[in-house]
Amino acid sequence: MSERLGWVMTVTARRAAGAAVAAVVLGATLAGCAEFEEGSAEGTATHDSGGGSQDAGGAGDGGPEFSGLLPGLPTVAEGRDMLAALAVADERPMTGYSREEFPHWSEQDGCTARQVVLLRSGKDVQTGDDCQPDSGEWYSVYDGETLTSAREVDIDHMVPLAAAWRSGADEWDEERREAFANDLENPQLIAVSAASNRSKGDQDPADWQPAEAFWCEYGLAWTAVKHTYGLTVHEDERDMLGKMLDTCG
C-alpha cells in the first residue's frame, strides 16, 4: 500500500455503494438535521469515517486497495470491461454549456450532496444542528494534502460537468444532468483540496492526472462514471485510462 493512501486507509470505512451510503450518514448520524445555516455550533455531533479499505480486485484476492472515498467502484476486471465497452468519439463542442445546466448540491433530508460527501469522507467531523461540518480532517488523495477546515475542501466531480457536456451530456434533459451532478451512488463525487481541483479544472485524464499512487482508483472511477452514463471517450483519453488501469496490477 502506498504511503500517500495510507492515511486514508486508517480512517475510512468500507462503505456500501449507492443511496445506502447517504442513508447511513443522514439517517444514523444526522437524524433531524435542519436546513443549513453557516456557522451554527449548537448540538455538536462527531462523525468519523472509521477504518478499513476496499479491495480493488475483489474480497481476499490480494488486489490493490481502494481509499474508500468513492462508492460504487468496479473491480479491476469490471473496469477493464467497462473501458473496452466505451464508445470512442471526438469531443463535442461546448455550444450552449454553462454550469447552470447541471443543478448541483441538491438537498436530501436537509443535507446537500456536498455536505454528505464531507461527512462520509472526513475524520472526526463535528457538526452542529445542521449538516455543515464545523471541524474535522480530510485527506486529498489528488495531491496528498491534509485539510482541517471544510472551507478548504472542494467536492470534485470525477468527470467534470464540462467534460460530460463534451462527451454526450449536451443531449440530456435537466433531470439527468442534475442526477449526474449530485450522484452519491457512483464514484462521481470526491472531497479534495481546492488547489488540486483548480489544477484539474475540466480536463480529462489525457491532460491531467492525480498523484500516481491514485491512478488505479481514479481510472476505475472515471471509467465507471462514463460507462454508467453512456458518455463517450476520445482516443487519447481511452489510452490514458488504460495506462491508469495497468497500475492496478
Summary of the structure (lengths in Angstrom):
residues: 249
radius of gyration: 17.4
end to end distance: 12.3
largest distance: 52.3
contacts: 825
relative contact order: 0.19
helix: 39%
strand: 16%
